[in-house]
């Protein structure tokens, strides 16, 4: 069975925040799919693994071109249309308990897909493969997977093990040896934790590749790509002006006719380069969008939510393979860094507003810039590096015309429960005086440099702005967003407020299907929650939810896409979150209870208190326990205590205390009810153990008056 994107319902919704309670009713958790990829135009068999994936008979891909048939329990046959573009795609499971979290699947073009064949854990039994192959393998516990291929003298071959890039927990290591056992190259981390080897064959003959997990864990899938095709490493500059053609210098390996030797090298290997013209889409700035063909998972360190404050898109060089390159898109001209500028006395002169595309060309490189402020007041400084997949850990120092240090900017970003958007990029504002000269220093914290260490510096008069993200994190592990009939679920909302932005943000949902509801939600802090609820007679449904946030800045209205994120893993060292193209919501089985306020709209004066009734509807006859009600992500200026709804009651009074000085305006509030519910997956089973369930109430709108 296949569900096309066009058949899914569309929704426009908004920002939310993170929750600390958990719901223990079954929620599909998608842990693994194998293989991790396939070639466009091929048909493969996919196996899935996870929890609460009972009766899953459908795989949902986030783009058209995939036809899926259920073969048997946890196995599917997938046909990838020949026109499906190369890239990564989110795959979700849909079953009795709703929709799961996504896992990544890679589609390649021009490569021959090969399945790993055991035994291949010794040189003598190394599996023979051809160059320009993609091997779908599984790590062996306490052993290596060995592969053998033939190469010609002088042939340049790139070997990449894709694991973390595709949501696998494998921390891969690659080793390349000659046929006589001499080790020629090895690598453990190149794109994040994924290794890459750039190899120039010293002679005609056979070569041996060994792949293993760093800790020799078994059962972790990977995709091994061995190729001599043209491959892009990066481009320069890394910022472009929206709607205008820009000339980019494309740098990589095996770039073929039309390319010339570059003065850039990686690990002492020469690179090629050529120039290509690109025009950034002109519609990205209006909604603060970031568009990607490959999910941005290859950053040098976690989190993988690094692009959460990036407006831009991924540039794909024509006819070349390799990860598409993220570019910052701006509304002003772009300046390129000019050496020598590694001393304050040789600082490069720039005019504000400034967008400078730079790089740390060599170890210990320091880039100085000199500028004059045209106006008094706060100016915004940003260094984009991790956000554009640069490999540096930059810091920024601003000095005045006498050389006195005004400030040093470094890491920023939110870590809120499942969402990890803390970045190594500097960001902040500095008060400048008009007609006075200043200097800015940008340098890698560890004094590294080379072709991969690129950045973009932006300096301009502060202009309030924000980015919004949502993530479903009610369960301790990865989870999808499923609303039970007659019940609710919520998303965590994360706001990155920049350049003095402090206005309330309102999130709305449009185009919801029959029976599913969401209230426009106003968020005044950096976090909040956004609630969906379903009627008791809502039909089963699954669909795409688009999220929109709006805010007033003076007389202008800012509109921003609200970017959906998913938790990848929940282990202590893998609490990463990554973006998805879509937020998918499903409606399924009946909820045990529902909570709602009466009335759902109230007024109160700042410094006062107000009482509101909270009603419970018990949908399951077995639900006879009392319930504890707690505030969920209330703003700090509004308080409420925990209350109990006894087993024989249908309502409780909740007192809201509004602190003096609370800004006037609307506040969207909700609470969670937590109770023990007798439950068994098997509806016919007599034994129904108590299961702790928490669920949000339909929101209350509180209007605070001065």
C-alpha positions in Angstrom: 0.0 0.0 0.0 1.3 3.5 -0.8 0.0 6.9 0.3 1.0 9.8 -1.9 1.9 13.2 -0.5 -1.0 14.7 -2.5 -3.5 12.5 -0.7 -2.4 13.7 2.7 -4.2 16.6 4.3 -2.5 19.9 4.6 -2.3 21.9 7.7 -0.7 25.2 8.7 0.2 25.4 12.4 2.8 26.9 14.7 5.3 27.0 17.6 5.4 24.8 20.6 7.5 23.7 23.6 8.9 20.9 25.4 7.3 18.6 27.9 8.6 16.6 30.8 5.7 14.2 31.3 5.3 11.0 29.4 2.3 9.2 27.9 2.7 5.4 28.2 -0.1 4.4 25.8 1.5 2.7 22.7 3.1 5.2 20.3 5.0 3.8 17.3 8.8 4.2 17.7 10.8 3.6 14.5 14.3 2.4 15.4 15.8 1.1 12.2 15.2 0.3 8.5 17.4 -1.8 6.3 18.8 -1.2 3.8 19.6 2.5 4.3 19.3 3.3 0.6 18.8 2.3 -3.0 19.2 3.5 -6.5 16.6 5.4 -8.4 14.7 3.1 -10.7 15.2 0.0 -8.5 13.0 -2.2 -6.4 14.2 -3.4 -3.0 12.9 -5.2 0.1 12.9 -3.1 3.3 12.9 -4.5 6.8 11.8 -2.3 9.8 12.4 -2.6 13.5 10.9 -0.6 16.4 8.4 -0.7 19.2 4.6 -0.5 19.1 4.6 -1.0 15.4 1.8 -3.6 15.5 -0.1 -3.9 12.3 2.1 -1.5 10.4 1.2 -2.1 6.7 2.3 1.3 5.3 5.5 3.3 4.8 5.1 7.0 4.3 7.9 8.7 2.3 8.0 12.5 2.4 8.2 12.9 -1.4 6.3 11.3 -4.3 7.9 8.6 -6.5 7.9 5.7 -4.0 5.5 2.8 -4.3 5.3 0.5 -1.3 3.8 -2.9 -0.9 3.4 -4.8 2.3 5.1 -8.3 2.0 4.7 -9.7 5.5 5.2 -8.7 9.1 7.8 -5.9 9.1 8.9 -6.4 5.5 8.0 -4.2 2.5 8.8 -4.1 -1.2 9.6 -0.5 -2.3 9.9 0.6 -5.9 11.7 3.9 -6.4 10.8 5.7 -9.6 13.6 6.5 -12.1 12.9 10.2 -11.8 13.3 10.4 -8.0 16.1 12.9 -7.3 19.3 11.9 -5.5 19.1 12.8 -1.8 17.7 11.7 1.5 14.1 11.1 2.4 12.1 10.7 5.6 10.3 7.4 6.0 7.6 6.9 8.6 5.5 4.0 9.7 1.7 4.1 9.9 -0.2 1.5 11.9 -2.8 0.8 14.5 -1.3 3.2 17.1 -0.6 6.0 14.7 2.4 7.5 12.9 6.0 7.0 14.0 9.0 9.2 14.0 10.9 9.3 10.7 14.1 7.5 9.7 16.3 8.5 6.7 16.6 6.7 3.4 19.1 7.6 0.7 18.4 7.5 -3.0 21.5 7.4 -5.3 21.9 7.8 -9.1 24.8 6.3 -11.1 25.8 3.8 -8.5 25.2 0.1 -8.4 23.5 -1.1 -5.2 25.1 -4.1 -3.6 24.0 -6.1 -0.6 26.6 -7.2 1.9 27.3 -10.9 1.8 28.6 -12.8 4.9 31.1 -14.2 5.7 33.3 -11.2 4.8 35.2 -10.6 8.0 38.7 -11.7 6.8 40.9 -10.7 4.0 40.6 -14.1 2.4 36.8 -13.8 2.3 36.6 -10.1 1.5 33.5 -9.4 -0.7 34.4 -8.3 -4.2 32.8 -5.1 -5.3 33.2 -2.7 -8.2 34.1 1.0 -8.1 30.9 3.2 -8.3 29.0 0.9 -6.0 26.9 1.5 -2.9 27.0 -1.4 -0.4 24.2 -1.8 2.1 25.8 -3.5 5.1 25.4 -4.2 8.8 28.2 -4.0 11.4 29.5 -7.2 13.0 30.1 -7.4 16.7 33.8 -7.6 17.5 34.6 -8.1 13.8 35.2 -6.1 10.6 33.4 -6.2 7.2 36.0 -6.6 4.4 35.6 -5.6 0.8 37.9 -6.0 -2.2 38.0 -3.8 -5.3 40.4 -3.3 -8.3 41.9 0.0 -9.2 44.2 1.4 -11.8 47.4 3.3 -11.0 46.6 7.0 -10.6 42.9 6.4 -10.2 41.4 8.7 -7.5 38.8 7.0 -5.4 36.6 8.4 -2.7 35.2 5.9 -0.1 32.5 7.1 2.3 30.7 5.2 5.0 27.3 6.7 5.5 25.8 5.9 8.9 25.2 8.9 11.2 24.2 10.7 8.1 21.3 8.2 7.7 20.2 8.0 11.4 22.3 4.9 12.2 24.0 4.7 15.6 27.2 3.2 14.0 30.3 5.3 14.7 32.2 3.9 11.7 35.9 3.5 11.0 37.4 2.9 7.6 40.8 1.3 6.8 42.3 0.8 3.3 45.1 -1.7 2.7 47.0 -3.0 -0.2 46.6 -6.6 -1.3 49.7 -7.6 0.7 48.3 -6.2 3.9 50.1 -2.8 4.0 47.8 -0.1 5.5 47.5 2.8 3.1 44.9 5.0 4.8 42.4 5.2 7.6 39.7 7.6 8.9 37.2 7.8 11.6 35.5 11.2 11.4 35.0 13.3 8.4 31.4 14.3 8.0 30.3 14.3 11.7 31.1 10.7 12.9 31.1 9.3 9.3 34.5 8.5 7.8 35.8 9.3 4.3 38.9 8.2 2.4 40.4 10.1 -0.5 42.7 7.6 -2.2 45.1 7.8 -5.2 45.9 4.2 -6.3 49.7 3.8 -6.3 49.6 0.9 -8.8 47.3 -1.4 -10.7 45.9 -4.1 -8.4 43.4 -5.0 -5.7 42.8 -3.1 -2.5 41.1 -4.1 0.7 38.5 -2.0 2.6 37.8 -2.8 6.3 34.7 -1.3 8.0 33.9 -1.6 11.7 32.1 0.3 14.5 34.5 2.2 16.7 33.4 0.1 19.7 32.9 -3.0 17.5 29.2 -3.0 18.2 27.2 -5.2 15.9 23.8 -4.8 14.2 24.2 -1.2 13.1 23.4 -0.5 9.4 25.6 1.5 7.1 25.9 2.4 3.4 29.4 2.2 1.9 30.0 4.3 -1.2 33.1 3.6 -3.4 33.3 6.0 -6.4 35.6 7.7 -8.8 32.9 10.1 -10.0 33.2 13.9 -9.7 32.6 14.8 -6.1 32.0 18.3 -4.6 33.7 19.2 -1.3 32.4 22.8 -0.9 31.9 26.1 -2.7 32.9 29.7 -2.2 31.5 32.2 -1.3 29.0 30.6 1.1 26.5 33.5 1.1 24.5 34.8 -1.9 22.1 37.7 -2.4 18.5 36.5 -3.0 17.2 36.6 -6.5 20.5 37.6 -8.1 23.0 35.4 -10.0 26.2 34.7 -8.1 29.5 33.1 -9.4 30.6 30.3 -7.1 33.9 28.6 -7.1 33.2 24.9 -6.8 36.0 22.8 -5.2 36.2 19.0 -5.1 37.7 15.8 -6.5 37.7 14.3 -10.0 35.8 17.3 -11.3 36.9 16.4 -14.9 37.2 18.6 -18.0 36.7 22.3 -17.4 38.2 22.1 -14.0 41.7 23.3 -13.0 44.0 22.5 -10.1 43.0 24.4 -7.0 45.4 25.9 -4.5 43.3 24.3 -1.8 44.2 20.9 -0.3 42.7 18.6 2.2 45.0 16.2 4.1 47.7 17.2 1.6 45.5 15.9 -1.3 45.1 18.3 -4.2 41.6 19.5 -5.2 40.1 20.7 -8.5 38.0 23.8 -9.0 35.8 25.4 -11.5 33.2 28.2 -11.5 29.4 27.9 -11.8 26.6 30.4 -11.6 23.8 30.0 -9.1 20.7 32.1 -8.4 19.2 31.8 -4.9 15.4 31.4 -4.7 13.8 34.8 -4.1 11.1 33.6 -1.8 13.2 32.4 1.1 13.5 35.7 3.0 9.8 36.4 3.4 9.2 33.4 5.6 12.8 32.8 6.8 13.0 29.4 5.1 15.7 26.8 4.7 15.3 24.3 1.9 17.3 21.1 1.7 17.6 18.2 -0.7 19.8 16.2 1.8 18.9 16.4 5.5 21.5 18.4 7.2 23.0 15.7 9.4 26.7 15.8 8.6 27.8 18.6 11.0 31.0 18.3 12.8 29.4 17.9 16.2 25.9 17.3 17.5 23.3 18.8 17.6 22.1 18.2 14.1 19.6 21.1 14.6 22.4 23.4 13.5 20.3 24.9 10.7 17.5 26.1 13.0 18.5 29.7 12.6 19.7 29.6 9.0 17.8 31.2 6.1 19.0 29.7 2.9 19.1 26.6 0.7 21.4 23.8 -0.5 23.3 24.3 -3.7 23.8 21.2 -5.8 26.5 21.5 -8.5 25.3 20.3 -11.9 26.2 16.7 -12.7 28.3 16.2 -9.6 27.8 14.1 -6.5 28.5 14.8 -2.9 26.5 16.5 -0.2 24.7 19.6 -1.5 26.3 22.7 0.0 24.3 25.0 2.4 24.3 28.6 1.4 23.2 31.6 3.5 20.8 33.8 1.6 20.8 37.5 2.4 19.2 40.7 1.1 22.4 42.7 0.7 25.5 42.4 -1.4 28.2 39.9 -0.4 31.9 40.7 0.1 34.6 38.1 -0.1 37.4 38.1 2.4 40.8 39.3 1.1 44.1 38.3 2.6 46.4 39.5 4.1 44.1 40.5 7.0 45.5 38.5 9.9 46.7 41.5 11.9 44.6 44.4 13.3 46.8 46.9 11.4 46.0 45.1 8.1 42.2 44.7 8.8 40.1 44.5 5.7 37.8 47.6 5.3 34.1 46.7 5.0 31.0 48.9 4.8 27.9 48.3 6.9 25.6 46.5 6.5 28.2 43.8 5.7 28.0 40.2 4.6 31.5 38.7 4.3 32.3 35.2 3.1 35.6 34.2 4.6 37.7 31.2 5.5 40.6 30.2 7.7 43.0 29.4 4.9 45.7 27.9 7.1 46.3 26.9 10.7 46.5 29.9 13.1 44.8 32.2 10.5 43.1 35.3 12.0 40.8 37.4 10.0 40.4 41.1 11.0 37.8 43.5 9.6 37.5 47.3 10.0 34.2 49.3 9.7 32.5 52.4 10.7 29.0 52.6 12.2 26.6 54.9 10.4 24.2 55.1 13.4 24.2 54.9 17.1 22.7 51.9 18.8 22.8 48.1 18.9 24.4 46.3 15.9 23.9 42.5 15.3 27.0 40.3 14.8 26.6 36.8 13.4 29.2 34.2 12.4 27.7 31.4 10.3 30.0 28.3 10.4 28.4 25.2 11.9 25.1 26.3 10.3 26.6 26.1 6.9 28.5 22.9 7.7 31.8 24.6 8.2 34.3 22.8 10.4 35.6 25.6 12.6 34.6 26.5 16.1 34.8 30.3 15.6 34.7 33.2 18.1 34.3 36.9 17.5 36.0 39.8 19.2 34.9 43.5 18.7 37.3 46.3 19.6 37.1 50.1 19.4 39.4 52.5 17.5 41.8 52.5 20.4 42.1 48.7 20.4 40.0 48.3 23.6 38.1 45.0 23.6 34.3 45.7 23.7 33.0 42.2 23.7 33.7 38.6 22.8 30.9 36.5 21.3 30.8 32.7 21.2 28.3 29.8 21.2 24.5 30.4 21.4 21.2 28.5 20.9 18.7 26.6 22.9 18.9 23.1 24.5 15.3 22.4 25.6 14.5 18.8 26.3 14.4 16.8 23.0 15.4 19.9 21.0 19.2 20.5 20.8 19.9 23.7 18.9 22.9 24.9 20.8 25.5 26.0 18.2 29.2 26.8 18.1 28.5 29.9 16.0 28.9 33.4 17.7 25.8 35.6 17.8 24.9 38.7 19.7 24.5 42.5 19.6 27.0 45.3 20.4 26.2 49.0 21.0 28.2 51.1 18.5 28.7 54.9 18.2 28.1 56.6 14.8 31.2 57.8 12.9 33.5 55.8 15.0 35.8 53.1 13.7 35.7 49.5 15.0 37.5 46.2 14.3 36.2 42.6 14.5 38.4 39.5 14.8 37.1 36.1 13.6 39.2 33.1 14.4 38.9 29.4 15.1 39.0 28.6 18.8 41.6 25.9 18.1 43.6 27.8 15.5 42.7 25.3 12.7 42.5 26.1 9.1 42.2 24.7 5.5 39.8 24.3 2.7 36.9 23.1 4.9 37.1 25.9 7.4 34.7 28.4 5.9 32.4 31.0 7.6 30.2 34.0 6.9 30.3 37.1 9.0 27.3 39.5 9.0 27.2 42.9 10.7 24.2 45.3 10.5 22.0 47.6 12.6 19.9 45.3 14.9 16.6 44.4 13.3 14.3 42.3 15.5 13.9 38.8 14.1 13.0 35.3 15.2 13.0 31.6 14.2 10.5 29.0 15.4 10.7 25.3 15.7 8.5 22.5 17.0 9.3 19.0 18.2 7.2 16.1 19.6 8.9 15.0 22.7 6.2 13.7 25.1 7.7 10.2 25.0 11.2 9.6 26.3 12.3 8.2 22.9 11.7 9.2 19.3 8.0 9.4 18.5 5.5 10.6 16.0 2.5 13.0 16.5 -0.7 11.0 16.9 -3.9 12.4 18.3 -6.4 9.9 19.8 -10.1 10.4 19.1 -11.6 12.5 21.8 -8.2 13.4 23.2 -5.2 15.6 22.5 -1.5 15.8 22.0 0.9 18.7 22.0 4.1 19.9 20.4 7.0 21.7 22.1 7.7 25.1 20.6 11.1 26.7 20.6 11.7 30.4 19.7 15.1 31.8 18.9 14.7 35.5 19.5 17.3 37.6 17.8 18.5 41.3 17.7 16.2 42.6 20.4 13.1 40.8 19.4 10.7 40.5 22.4 7.2 40.5 20.9 4.6 37.8 21.4 4.5 35.2 18.6 1.2 33.7 17.5 1.0 30.3 15.9 -2.0 29.1 13.8 -3.2 26.0 12.1 -5.0 26.1 8.8 -6.6 23.4 6.6 -7.1 20.9 9.4 -9.2 17.9 8.4 -12.6 17.3 9.8 -12.6 16.5 13.4 -9.1 17.8 14.2 -8.6 21.2 15.9 -6.0 23.6 17.1 -6.3 27.0 18.7 -4.2 30.0 17.6 -1.5 30.0 20.3 0.4 33.0 21.7 3.9 32.5 23.1 5.7 35.2 24.9 8.8 33.3 26.2 11.4 31.2 24.4 9.2 28.1 24.7 5.6 27.1 24.8 3.2 24.4 23.7 0.8 23.9 20.8 -2.1 21.6 21.3 -4.0 19.5 18.8 -7.3 17.8 19.8 -9.7 15.5 18.0 -13.4 15.1 18.2 -14.7 11.8 19.6 -16.1 10.9 16.2 -13.1 12.1 14.1 -12.2 9.6 11.4 -8.8 8.0 11.1 -6.5 10.3 9.2 -2.8 11.1 8.5 -1.5 14.2 6.9 1.1 16.9 6.5 1.1 19.8 8.9 2.7 23.1 7.9 3.4 25.6 10.6 3.3 29.4 10.5 4.2 31.9 13.2 3.5 35.7 13.1 4.6 38.6 15.2 4.2 42.4 15.1 7.3 44.5 15.1 6.3 48.1 15.1 3.9 48.5 12.2 5.3 45.5 10.4 4.2 41.9 10.6 6.9 39.1 10.6 5.8 35.7 9.2 8.1 32.7 9.7 7.8 29.1 8.8 7.8 26.9 12.0 10.4 24.2 11.3 9.5 20.7 12.4 12.2 18.6 14.1 12.4 15.0 15.3 14.4 13.4 18.1 16.9 11.0 16.6 18.0 9.0 19.7 17.6 9.3 23.4 20.8 7.8 24.7 22.9 10.1 26.9 25.4 10.8 24.1 23.0 10.8 21.2 20.2 13.2 22.4 20.3 14.8 19.0 17.5 16.4 17.0 17.3 17.0 13.3 15.0 18.8 10.9 12.3 17.1 8.8 10.7 18.5 5.7 7.2 18.0 7.1 5.3 17.6 10.3 3.0 14.6 10.0 -0.1 14.2 12.3 -2.3 11.1 12.5 -5.7 10.5 14.2 -6.3 7.0 15.6 -7.9 5.1 18.5 -10.1 6.6 21.2 -8.4 8.4 24.1 -9.1 7.4 27.7 -10.1 10.9 28.7 -10.2 14.5 27.6 -9.7 17.8 29.6 -11.2 21.2 28.7 -11.7 24.6 30.5 -15.0 26.3 31.0 -15.0 29.0 29.9 -12.2 28.7 27.4 -11.5 32.5 27.5 -11.0 34.7 30.5 -9.9 38.2 31.5 -7.9 39.2 34.5 -6.0 42.2 35.7 -2.2 42.1 36.2 -1.5 41.4 39.8 -4.9 39.6 40.3 -6.1 36.1 40.3 -8.9 34.3 38.5 -10.6 30.9 39.0 -11.5 28.6 36.1 -13.2 25.2 35.9 -11.4 22.3 34.4 -13.7 19.4 33.2 -12.8 15.8 32.6 -14.6 13.5 30.1 -13.8 9.8 30.9 -14.1 7.9 27.6 -13.0 4.6 28.9 -15.3 2.8 31.4 -12.2 1.3 33.2 -10.9 4.8 34.0 -11.9 5.2 37.7 -8.8 6.6 39.3 -8.1 10.1 40.5 -6.1 12.5 38.4 -3.3 15.0 39.1 -3.5 18.3 37.1 -0.3 20.3 36.6 0.6 23.5 34.7 2.3 22.9 31.4 5.0 25.4 30.4 3.3 28.4 31.9 5.0 31.7 31.4 6.9 32.7 34.5 4.5 35.6 35.3 1.5 33.3 35.6 1.3 30.7 38.3 -1.0 27.8 39.2 -0.6 25.0 41.7 -1.2 21.3 41.2 -4.8 20.1 41.8 -6.5 16.7 42.0 -9.6 15.5 40.3 -11.0 12.8 42.5 -12.3 9.6 41.0 -15.9 10.6 41.6 -15.7 14.1 40.2 -16.0 15.5 36.7 -14.4 18.9 37.3 -12.1 20.9 39.5 -11.4 24.6 40.1 -8.0 25.9 39.1 -6.7 29.2 40.4 -4.5 31.3 38.2 -2.3 34.0 39.8 -1.1 36.7 37.5 2.0 38.5 38.9 2.1 42.3 39.2 3.7 43.9 36.1 2.7 41.1 33.8 2.5 42.7 30.3 -1.0 43.2 29.0 -2.1 40.9 26.2 -3.3 37.4 25.4 -1.7 34.3 26.9 -2.4 30.7 25.8 -2.3 28.3 28.7 -2.8 24.6 29.1 -2.4 21.9 31.8 -1.7 18.2 31.8 -3.8 15.6 33.6 -1.9 12.5 34.7 -3.6 9.3 35.9 -3.3 5.5 36.0 -5.4 3.8 33.3 -6.0 0.0 33.0 -4.8 -1.0 29.6 -3.7 -3.9 27.4 -2.9 -3.8 23.7 -5.0 -6.9 23.3 -8.6 -5.7 23.7 -9.8 -9.2 24.5 -7.3 -9.7 27.4 -8.7 -9.9 30.9 -5.5 -8.6 32.6 -5.2 -4.8 32.2 -2.2 -3.5 34.1 -2.3 0.2 35.2 -0.5 2.4 32.8 0.5 6.0 33.6 -1.0 8.3 31.0 -0.7 12.1 30.7 -2.6 14.3 28.3 -2.9 18.0 27.7 -6.1 20.0 28.1 -7.6 22.0 25.3 -6.0 25.5 25.7 -7.3 28.4 27.7 -6.9 32.0 26.4 -6.2 34.4 29.2 -6.5 38.1 28.4 -4.4 40.1 30.9 -5.5 43.7 31.3 -3.2 46.5 32.6 
